[in-house]
Amino acid sequence: MSSGNTPKYRPATTLVHGGTERTQWGETSEALILTSGYMYDSAEQAQARMAGDLPGYVYSRYNNPTVSMLEERLRLMEGAEACRAMASGMGAMSSLLTAPIQQGDRVVGASALFGSCRWLLANQLPKYGVETEFVDGMDMEGWKRALSKPTKLVLVESPANPLLDAVDIAAVAELAHEAGAQLIVDNVFATSLLQRPFELGADWVFYSATKHMDGGGRVLAGAIMGPQKDMEEIIDPYIRHTGPSISPFNAWVVLKGLESMPLRVAKQSESAAILADRMADHKALAAIRYPGREDHPHYEVHAKQMSSGGTMMAISLAGGQEAAFKFLNALNLVGISNNLGDAKSLACHPSSTTHRALSEEEQASMGLDGSWIRVSIGLEDVEDLSEDLLYALDVAAGA
Ligand SMILES: *Cc1c(COP(=O)(O)O)cnc(C)c1O
């Protein structure tokens, strides 16, 4: 409900111009202000700036002009009250999950989450005396039960790692609010261009900017967006004193990545839809999960909240893990990598890599086993990708 600001321009324009501030040189491109500290004209000015009585930068652990431009561009894109950029997605997520909580609080998460997000809930928060619980993201009775008790935070990801599960964001937001909780939505897979969590009732929207925002696989970066009051009173003191600050250089790379994000996400989604349809009937496949296909078990929820199927899909090989490894090893163009949202198409085997820290039972609770491959579709010519993926499926089928 942080949609305090209606941006002046449409998303593609906002992502080119939003937040730009120019120095006295009038540079065209966003300035990279690579500095850790700032100078003051007088002792009195230093005192007033440090006290927050005068505007201005004091130290790049707190903020930096290039980082501010990124935060403002992201804030305008999302229609958020406030945004903070951080060193990585997990730096941002761990701050958001740690700063507001205290002993005795309750945090509920969807069971299908990015591996490290799930780890924080399963392993780190309980050390502080925080009760955490996981709910199958599509099980509304489960959500009602879990949120019948007072709760501080709810974390969902939709579409989720690794199998593109859906969560009905609006329905979970309502239950979360009844339980006194704030809802955090990890919107990395969909991007702000295809799904607008604040409009569905989210209190916080999270991004790993490492993915579609950079888009070229160059830097780690993350961002959280949410209510201004909570950001200033709860998040800012935490990040200032713990230091997950983003390098101005990395912020600058992401700023430039955002300029082309609408073109990239549109093209990658268009290719992903074509490739999912071409692969779907292959005999090597046991199942395919693409949010834009009607055979996705959560298609209706995805269709209700996403404007297209997105850039990601998951496939299950009929021959299990052996066939999945054969498939990966037969790829010539698509790379084996756990990154995603990149210009380069990438495929990974979640159960042995990104989700390997989870026990077999935990993996099974999210529908994951060794047969699954997650694919991120990039910007290559769709016909080259098609030939590569279909060839690897032939190999996996033993053809
Ligand atoms: C990558 C990712 C993260 C973590 O971001 P980093 O930038 O790698 O720290 C969190 N959630 C999702 C869905 C991701 O894909």
The ligand as an SDF file (V2000), in Angstrom:
LIG
                    3D

 15 15  0  0  0  0  0  0  0  0999 V2000
   18.8160  -14.2140   -7.0200 C   0  0  0  0  0  0  0  0  0  0  0  0
   17.6100  -14.1880   -6.1800 C   0  0  0  0  0  0  0  0  0  0  0  0
   17.6590  -13.7320   -4.8580 C   0  0  0  0  0  0  0  0  0  0  0  0
   18.9430  -13.3000   -4.1840 C   0  0  0  0  0  0  0  0  0  0  0  0
   19.6000  -12.2520   -4.8330 O   0  0  0  0  0  0  0  0  0  0  0  0
   21.2100  -12.0650   -4.9130 P   0  0  0  0  0  0  0  0  0  0  0  0
   21.3400  -10.8010   -5.6910 O   0  0  0  0  0  0  0  0  0  0  0  0
   21.7740  -13.2660   -5.5830 O   0  0  0  0  0  0  0  0  0  0  0  0
   21.7010  -11.9370   -3.5100 O   0  0  0  0  0  0  0  0  0  0  0  0
   16.4760  -13.7290   -4.1360 C   0  0  0  0  0  0  0  0  0  0  0  0
   15.3080  -14.1400   -4.6780 N   0  0  0  0  0  0  0  0  0  0  0  0
   15.2360  -14.5740   -5.9480 C   0  0  0  0  0  0  0  0  0  0  0  0
   13.9320  -15.0250   -6.4830 C   0  0  0  0  0  0  0  0  0  0  0  0
   16.3760  -14.6190   -6.7430 C   0  0  0  0  0  0  0  0  0  0  0  0
   16.3000  -15.0870   -7.9950 O   0  0  0  0  0  0  0  0  0  0  0  0
  1  2  1  0
  2  3  1  0
  2 14  2  0
  3  4  1  0
  3 10  2  0
  4  5  1  0
  5  6  1  0
  6  7  2  0
  6  8  1  0
  6  9  1  0
 10 11  1  0
 11 12  2  0
 12 13  1  0
 12 14  1  0
 14 15  1  0
M  END
$$$$
